[in-house]
């Protein structure tokens, strides 16, 4: 029987878990800063923006600010983040692989971008949005291609 202060059905085990992540694309003119993943066990050898999981009790913008600082060593104010979109995606048929990603662009920061997590990437570079390196993490490629085209829908899906 449900507790009086809990909504009906909340005593059941969750059907699935959605894992949130935050992504930041540093932009200058028509170029984007990307890292080549290495040593992570996920999409190693693929180019990607600064990104990571949202921690418990943390907002997506706060995670974006933290991740870009940890990965490329720049200071970003939350007010400098420009929301691009949210993406609901899955990597496989397993329900635990459902993800919700929050993508941000940023054109203002303090510091010079550099690789700080050298155990998780092996290269860093600026690339024209219309001439990205290969390969790019597939779900990120969807967002970057839309950004290059000039319009990113507020909500995207990938892998369904």
C-alpha positions in Angstrom: 0.0 0.0 0.0 1.4 3.4 -0.9 2.6 5.7 1.8 0.2 8.7 2.4 2.9 11.3 1.4 3.9 9.4 -1.8 2.1 9.4 -5.1 0.3 6.2 -6.2 2.7 3.8 -7.9 5.8 5.3 -6.3 6.3 2.1 -4.2 7.1 0.2 -7.4 10.5 -0.3 -8.8 11.4 2.1 -11.6 10.9 0.7 -15.1 14.1 2.2 -16.3 16.7 4.8 -15.5 17.4 7.8 -17.6 21.0 9.0 -17.4 21.5 12.8 -17.9 24.6 14.4 -19.4 25.7 17.9 -20.3 27.7 18.9 -23.4 29.4 22.1 -24.2 30.6 23.3 -27.7 33.0 26.2 -27.4 32.5 28.2 -30.6 34.7 30.9 -32.2 33.4 32.3 -35.5 32.3 29.2 -37.5 34.6 26.8 -35.6 34.0 24.3 -32.8 36.5 23.0 -30.3 36.5 19.1 -30.1 38.5 16.5 -28.2 39.4 13.1 -29.6 38.3 10.5 -27.0 40.9 8.0 -25.8 41.2 5.5 -23.0 37.5 5.8 -21.9 36.1 2.6 -23.3 33.3 4.6 -25.0 33.7 5.9 -28.6 37.5 6.1 -28.3 39.0 7.6 -31.4 35.9 9.7 -32.0 35.8 13.5 -31.8 33.5 15.1 -29.2 32.7 18.2 -27.3 33.4 18.7 -23.6 30.8 16.6 -21.8 29.9 14.4 -18.8 27.2 13.1 -16.6 25.1 15.3 -14.5 25.8 14.4 -10.9 23.2 13.9 -8.2 21.8 17.2 -7.0 23.5 19.1 -9.9 21.7 21.0 -12.6 22.5 20.5 -16.3 24.0 24.0 -16.7 26.1 23.5 -13.6 27.4 20.2 -15.0 28.2 21.9 -18.3 30.3 24.6 -16.5 32.0 21.9 -14.4 32.8 19.6 -17.3 34.2 22.3 -19.6 36.4 23.4 -16.8 37.6 19.9 -16.0 38.2 18.8 -19.6 39.6 21.9 -21.3 40.5 24.2 -18.5 38.4 27.3 -19.3 36.1 29.2 -17.0 32.5 29.6 -18.2 29.8 31.5 -16.4 26.4 29.8 -16.5 25.0 33.0 -18.2 27.4 32.5 -21.1 25.9 29.1 -21.9 23.5 29.2 -24.9 21.0 26.2 -24.7 21.0 24.3 -28.1 18.7 21.4 -27.4 17.9 18.4 -25.3 18.3 14.9 -26.9 16.5 11.8 -25.7 18.6 8.8 -27.0 19.5 5.2 -26.4 22.6 3.3 -27.3 21.1 -0.2 -27.3 17.9 -2.0 -26.6 18.6 -2.2 -22.8 16.3 0.3 -20.9 19.3 1.4 -18.7 20.8 2.9 -21.9 18.2 5.6 -22.1 19.9 9.0 -22.0 18.9 12.6 -21.9 21.6 15.0 -23.1 21.6 18.8 -22.6 23.6 20.6 -25.3 25.0 24.1 -24.8 27.1 26.4 -27.0 29.5 29.0 -25.6 31.2 31.9 -27.2 32.7 33.5 -24.1 35.1 32.0 -21.6 38.2 32.8 -19.7 41.4 31.0 -20.3 43.0 29.1 -23.2 41.5 25.7 -24.0 43.8 22.8 -23.4 43.5 19.1 -22.7 43.4 18.5 -18.9 42.2 15.0 -18.8 45.0 13.5 -20.8 43.9 10.0 -19.8 40.6 10.5 -21.6 41.6 12.3 -24.8 44.6 12.3 -27.1 44.0 15.4 -29.2 42.3 18.8 -29.1 41.5 21.1 -32.1 39.3 23.8 -33.6 37.3 22.6 -36.7 35.0 24.4 -39.1 31.4 23.4 -38.4 31.0 22.5 -42.1 34.2 20.4 -42.2 34.3 18.3 -39.0 36.9 15.6 -38.5 36.0 12.0 -38.8 34.7 10.2 -36.9 32.5 12.3 -34.6 30.5 10.6 -31.8 27.2 9.9 -33.8 24.7 11.6 -31.6 26.9 14.6 -31.3 27.3 14.7 -35.1 23.5 15.1 -35.3 23.6 18.2 -33.2 26.8 19.6 -34.8 25.3 19.1 -38.3 22.2 21.0 -37.3 24.3 23.7 -35.7 26.2 24.1 -39.0 23.0 24.3 -40.9 21.8 27.2 -38.7 18.9 25.5 -36.8 18.9 23.1 -33.9 15.5 21.9 -32.9 14.8 22.3 -29.2 14.3 18.5 -28.8 15.9 15.7 -30.7 15.9 11.9 -30.5 18.5 9.5 -31.5 18.6 5.7 -31.6 14.8 5.0 -31.4 
